[in-house]
Each structure stands twice: as C-alpha cells, then as structure tokens.
Amino acid sequence: MGGRDKPGHDGQRGGGLEPAYFTAAVYMMASRKHGTIYIGVSGSFIARIMQHREGLIDGFTKTYGVKRLVWFERHESIIPAIQREKSLKKYPRQWKINLIERDNPNWDDLFPALMREAGPLSHLQDPEPSL
C-alpha cells in the first residue's frame, strides 16, 4: 500500500504531520457507506471539514447531505494537494471506493478521531479506551 493511497499521507495520511506542519489536505467525504462522494481540497482542512459538517457552505455537500469524512491526505503545500485532488476526480467511482475501503472499510467518520488526535480541543477529550 503506497503512502499516497492512505487517508491522510503527504501525501501523509491521517497521522504523521501535526496540524502546525501542514497547510493543505485533499479529502473525500460521503453521505453514507457507498453513498454520494465529494472530493475537496483546502488550505484550512479542519475548519473546512467543520463547515461541511455543519452545513455552513451552500453547494454540493449541503444539497446531498455529505458530512462524513471518510478519507484524507495531508500535504505540506496547496499546490500538490490541488494536483492530487484533480487526479482523484479523474478516477472512476469504484477506484475511489477501493481507496476509501483500503483503510476505512466501514466508511467510519474520521473527523472525531482527527480532532481527538490533533484538534484544538484535544486536551479536553477523554482518551480512547485501550483494548
């Protein structure tokens, strides 16, 4: 599994770069498992995901109820993030589903864990119980 094909790489996937060390991310959001998929890019990743989740942005994600962060890839600058977003949009839907399911087979919402790991309020949250 290549690093660029995992949620959040730099491409750094989910882990690897703390928010202070990356300025952009490309991401996929979904309405539900195998539902509507949205691909986006942002220089303010956490804020942008929050806007989508709260329905603060008129457009595709609000219209189709796309609020679940299912995949993301962090980048150190916006240029490679934009290039990656454009590349992802060209792939067929099944390829995107395979990319999501490689690391997130249940299409879980990754946002709560992201906030727990690196969010501005992470110090206020209870740690996840260990198994």
C-alpha positions as a LaTeX table, in Angstrom:
\begin{tabular}{lrrr}
\hline
Residue & $x$ (\AA) & $y$ (\AA) & $z$ (\AA) \\
\hline
Met1 & 0.00 & 0.00 & 0.00 \\
Gly2 & 1.64 & 3.23 & $-1.11$ \\
Gly3 & 1.69 & 6.23 & 1.22 \\
Arg4 & $-0.23$ & 8.38 & $-1.20$ \\
Asp5 & $-3.08$ & 5.90 & $-1.22$ \\
Lys6 & $-3.75$ & 6.07 & 2.50 \\
Pro7 & $-6.01$ & 8.58 & 4.24 \\
Gly8 & $-4.08$ & 11.47 & 5.28 \\
His9 & $-0.43$ & 10.99 & 3.93 \\
Asp10 & 1.71 & 13.62 & 2.30 \\
Gly11 & 0.79 & 12.79 & 0.89 \\
Gln12 & 0.68 & 12.00 & 4.53 \\
Arg13 & $-2.37$ & 10.20 & 5.74 \\
Gly14 & $-4.21$ & 10.80 & 8.94 \\
Gly15 & $-1.13$ & 10.57 & 11.10 \\
Gly16 & 2.34 & 11.79 & 10.52 \\
Leu17 & 2.01 & 15.54 & 10.38 \\
Glu18 & 0.59 & 17.62 & 13.17 \\
Pro19 & $-1.70$ & 20.46 & 12.03 \\
Ala20 & 1.05 & 23.04 & 12.53 \\
Tyr21 & 3.22 & 21.26 & 9.93 \\
Phe22 & 0.87 & 21.01 & 7.01 \\
Thr23 & $-1.00$ & 23.69 & 5.17 \\
Ala24 & $-3.27$ & 21.71 & 2.88 \\
Ala25 & $-5.22$ & 18.50 & 2.55 \\
Val26 & $-7.23$ & 16.68 & $-0.08$ \\
Tyr27 & $-10.16$ & 14.74 & 1.28 \\
Met28 & $-13.19$ & 12.62 & 0.46 \\
Met29 & $-16.47$ & 12.96 & 2.27 \\
Ala30 & $-19.55$ & 10.78 & 1.90 \\
Ser31 & $-23.22$ & 10.84 & 2.76 \\
Arg32 & $-23.08$ & 7.21 & 3.96 \\
Lys33 & $-21.29$ & 3.97 & 3.07 \\
His34 & $-21.31$ & 3.68 & $-0.73$ \\
Gly35 & $-23.32$ & 6.92 & $-0.86$ \\
Thr36 & $-22.56$ & 10.23 & $-2.51$ \\
Ile37 & $-18.83$ & 11.04 & $-2.55$ \\
Tyr38 & $-17.34$ & 14.53 & $-2.56$ \\
Ile39 & $-13.65$ & 15.25 & $-3.18$ \\
Gly40 & $-12.25$ & 18.53 & $-1.93$ \\
Val41 & $-9.04$ & 20.34 & $-1.15$ \\
Ser42 & $-8.37$ & 23.01 & 1.45 \\
Gly43 & $-5.61$ & 25.04 & 2.99 \\
Ser44 & $-7.65$ & 25.12 & 6.21 \\
Phe45 & $-8.53$ & 21.44 & 6.47 \\
Ile46 & $-10.14$ & 21.19 & 9.91 \\
Ala47 & $-12.12$ & 24.40 & 9.52 \\
Arg48 & $-13.32$ & 23.37 & 6.08 \\
Ile49 & $-14.49$ & 19.94 & 7.26 \\
Met50 & $-16.35$ & 21.59 & 10.12 \\
Gln51 & $-18.08$ & 23.89 & 7.61 \\
His52 & $-19.18$ & 20.90 & 5.54 \\
Arg53 & $-20.39$ & 19.02 & 8.61 \\
Glu54 & $-22.40$ & 21.96 & 9.92 \\
Gly55 & $-23.92$ & 22.71 & 6.51 \\
Leu56 & $-22.47$ & 26.23 & 6.50 \\
Ile57 & $-21.48$ & 26.11 & 2.83 \\
Asp58 & $-24.18$ & 26.18 & 0.18 \\
Gly59 & $-23.44$ & 23.75 & $-2.60$ \\
Phe60 & $-22.92$ & 20.08 & $-3.30$ \\
Thr61 & $-22.17$ & 18.80 & 0.21 \\
Lys62 & $-25.09$ & 20.64 & 1.77 \\
Thr63 & $-27.51$ & 19.65 & $-1.01$ \\
Tyr64 & $-26.62$ & 15.96 & $-0.81$ \\
Gly65 & $-26.04$ & 15.65 & 2.94 \\
Val66 & $-22.34$ & 14.82 & 2.58 \\
Lys67 & $-20.95$ & 15.20 & 6.10 \\
Arg68 & $-18.83$ & 12.12 & 6.82 \\
Leu69 & $-15.04$ & 12.46 & 6.40 \\
Val70 & $-14.01$ & 9.05 & 5.04 \\
Trp71 & $-10.52$ & 9.66 & 3.62 \\
Phe72 & $-7.91$ & 12.39 & 3.65 \\
Glu73 & $-4.34$ & 13.07 & 2.65 \\
Arg74 & $-2.22$ & 15.84 & 4.15 \\
His75 & 0.21 & 17.94 & 2.12 \\
Glu76 & 2.86 & 20.45 & 3.07 \\
Ser77 & 1.63 & 22.94 & 0.47 \\
Ile78 & $-1.51$ & 23.64 & $-1.52$ \\
Ile79 & $-0.03$ & 23.01 & $-4.99$ \\
Pro80 & 0.50 & 19.23 & $-4.64$ \\
Ala81 & $-2.83$ & 18.98 & $-2.80$ \\
Ile82 & $-4.65$ & 20.61 & $-5.73$ \\
Gln83 & $-2.82$ & 18.36 & $-8.19$ \\
Arg84 & $-3.82$ & 15.30 & $-6.18$ \\
Glu85 & $-7.45$ & 16.46 & $-5.97$ \\
Lys86 & $-7.60$ & 16.89 & $-9.75$ \\
Ser87 & $-6.05$ & 13.46 & $-10.22$ \\
Leu88 & $-8.53$ & 11.77 & $-7.85$ \\
Lys89 & $-11.51$ & 13.34 & $-9.60$ \\
Lys90 & $-10.47$ & 11.69 & $-12.87$ \\
Tyr91 & $-10.62$ & 8.16 & $-11.47$ \\
Pro92 & $-13.79$ & 6.06 & $-11.76$ \\
Arg93 & $-16.08$ & 5.84 & $-8.75$ \\
Gln94 & $-15.07$ & 2.22 & $-7.98$ \\
Trp95 & $-11.40$ & 3.22 & $-7.76$ \\
Lys96 & $-12.33$ & 5.90 & $-5.20$ \\
Ile97 & $-14.39$ & 3.38 & $-3.23$ \\
Asn98 & $-11.41$ & 0.99 & $-3.23$ \\
Leu99 & $-9.14$ & 3.78 & $-1.98$ \\
Ile100 & $-11.53$ & 4.60 & 0.87 \\
Glu101 & $-12.09$ & 0.95 & 1.81 \\
Arg102 & $-8.40$ & 0.09 & 1.81 \\
Asp103 & $-8.05$ & 1.90 & 5.14 \\
Asn104 & $-11.62$ & 2.63 & 6.16 \\
Pro105 & $-13.71$ & $-0.41$ & 5.16 \\
Asn106 & $-16.76$ & 0.67 & 7.16 \\
Trp107 & $-16.63$ & 4.25 & 5.93 \\
Asp108 & $-16.36$ & 5.47 & 9.50 \\
Asp109 & $-16.34$ & 9.21 & 10.08 \\
Leu110 & $-12.66$ & 10.04 & 10.63 \\
Phe111 & $-13.28$ & 13.56 & 11.89 \\
Pro112 & $-13.87$ & 12.77 & 15.59 \\
Ala113 & $-10.61$ & 10.79 & 15.80 \\
Leu114 & $-8.78$ & 13.56 & 13.94 \\
Met115 & $-9.99$ & 16.09 & 16.49 \\
Arg116 & $-9.01$ & 13.77 & 19.31 \\
Glu117 & $-5.52$ & 13.32 & 17.88 \\
Ala118 & $-4.66$ & 16.84 & 16.86 \\
Gly119 & $-7.56$ & 19.18 & 17.30 \\
Pro120 & $-7.54$ & 22.45 & 19.17 \\
Leu121 & $-9.68$ & 20.93 & 21.93 \\
Ser122 & $-7.93$ & 17.55 & 22.02 \\
His123 & $-6.63$ & 18.20 & 25.53 \\
Leu124 & $-10.23$ & 18.33 & 26.80 \\
Gln125 & $-11.27$ & 14.93 & 25.44 \\
Asp126 & $-11.06$ & 11.62 & 27.24 \\
Pro127 & $-8.52$ & 9.26 & 25.73 \\
Glu128 & $-9.94$ & 6.31 & 23.84 \\
Pro129 & $-10.13$ & 3.19 & 25.97 \\
Ser130 & $-7.43$ & 0.65 & 25.19 \\
Leu131 & $-8.45$ & $-2.87$ & 24.32 \\
\hline
\end{tabular}
